[in-house]
Amino acid sequence: MTSDDLLARHRAVLPSWMPLYYDDPIELVAGSGRRVTDAQGRSYLDFFGGVLTNMIGYDIPEIREAVERQLRTGVVHSSTLYLIRQQVELAEKVARLSGIPDARVFFTNSGTEANEAALLVATNFRRSHQILAVRNSYHGRSYAAMGVTGNRNWTASALNPLQVAWLHSGERVRGLLSRLDSADRIDAAVEDLREVLATQTAGDVACLIAEPIQGVGGFVAPPDGLFAAWKKVLDEHGILLVSDEVQTGWGRTGEHFWGYQAHGVTPDLLTFAKGVGNGFALAGVVGRAEVLESVPAISFSTFGGNPVSAAAGNAVLDYLRDHDLQANAARVGAILADGLRAAVSDLDQVAEVRGKGLMLAVEFVRPGGSEPDPALTGRVFEACRAGGLLVGKGGLYGNVVRMGPPLTLTEEEAREGLAILVDAIRTSVVAA
Ligand SMILES: Cc1ncc(COP(=O)(O)O)c(C=O)c1O
């Protein structure tokens, strides 16, 4: 309970469909590096980073100073009707990093708006509102973004401006394709795509939108190479590929800078959000000029790429590069993944330890099968918090513990968090 009963005040004025974590929700009042402190003075190692968004960590001097420099100019906002130096610089960096040739960048405030913009562009370019999306996906909370979201728990309305046909995900633990090994799963997914095109679409289709690793879906990844195999079929029809990199971007997966690179293909459009602002509202879409320029009317975002967010974004990307955080994600992520596999893979309740770099998950099931166990997951989640570690939850059935710590996580912090997590899992399993 917070001293001024913040929880009661929260519940009195904020909607209940916006959930709070933990039986006894916490207010974070201070942060430094990878650690946060709550209103009761308890300290936590943060393995979730405000949902993969505090990508560099808390109170990073280089980012704070860049934002303060911009604030001191007095221009917090000007609108995109005027030239914004920070925005142009950031667009240059993002375009270069994107891997997309002759790229244009449009900035928004959230991942939802970024995907909305990608869908706007794709539907205009292709003169079609037919979209292919993937089961178990999450792309945001607007009507179009919800419309391509394949998770009922996150689909607050069935109203949909798009016509959507659904593909199988790369789910390994359950679902039709899970019965197959990696190579066969790619073949089956391609066959599925051909069948969906033949049976559920008519005429031109605008795009396929997919996450390289499904975030909200519980860090479910298709076999590497699936996007390239899909793209061969898409190219036969001129259908665009949109890679939603809101969770997988900026080196988080360790092995690559973008999730799409594991698939050996470059998408036509790429959306980004979360980590690039390290907490400042910053997101956007990148695409080839001919695609991104297809919007036939004025479309602008009042706050998208504003001077303060863009200053933060520039500082974040400089910090990432200067400290080679992608390499750190690979190195420290391996410590966590190997340690977790060694310590809990033997448990019947652990269906899978999965992920790449610093994007890792543990899926919990009832022993002897693949029936999800959200209750056990909840106990592990609370036990982590009691032990001083913040983690996330996810998965279609709420039975996945997710970790997306700042990419600056040190080896010592990884080992410290690992010990808390392993203890939380082992004690929760015994208590079942
Ligand atoms: C893959 C993905 N796309 C889009 C979104 C939506 O982003 P936002 O919450 O910033 O609108 C999210 C948010 O979790 C996401 O994980």
PDBQT file of the ligand as one rigid body, heavy atoms in Angstrom, charges set to zero:
ROOT
HETATM    1  C1  LIG A 501       5.327  -5.668 -31.779  1.00  0.00    +0.000 C 
HETATM    2  C2  LIG A 501       4.535  -4.487 -31.306  1.00  0.00    +0.000 A 
HETATM    3  N1  LIG A 501       3.975  -3.681 -32.208  1.00  0.00    +0.000 NA
HETATM    4  C3  LIG A 501       3.275  -2.598 -31.836  1.00  0.00    +0.000 A 
HETATM    5  C4  LIG A 501       3.079  -2.291 -30.499  1.00  0.00    +0.000 A 
HETATM    6  C5  LIG A 501       2.278  -1.092 -30.117  1.00  0.00    +0.000 C 
HETATM    7  O1  LIG A 501       3.114  -0.103 -29.624  1.00  0.00    +0.000 OA
HETATM    8  P1  LIG A 501       2.546   1.075 -28.715  1.00  0.00    +0.000 P 
HETATM    9  O2  LIG A 501       2.108   0.468 -27.420  1.00  0.00    +0.000 OA
HETATM   10  O3  LIG A 501       3.707   2.009 -28.590  1.00  0.00    +0.000 OA
HETATM   11  O4  LIG A 501       1.404   1.688 -29.456  1.00  0.00    +0.000 OA
HETATM   12  C6  LIG A 501       3.654  -3.097 -29.522  1.00  0.00    +0.000 A 
HETATM   13  C7  LIG A 501       3.492  -2.794 -28.087  1.00  0.00    +0.000 C 
HETATM   14  O5  LIG A 501       3.740  -3.574 -27.206  1.00  0.00    +0.000 OA
HETATM   15  C8  LIG A 501       4.394  -4.231 -29.938  1.00  0.00    +0.000 A 
HETATM   16  O6  LIG A 501       4.959  -5.046 -29.049  1.00  0.00    +0.000 OA
ENDROOT
TORSDOF 0
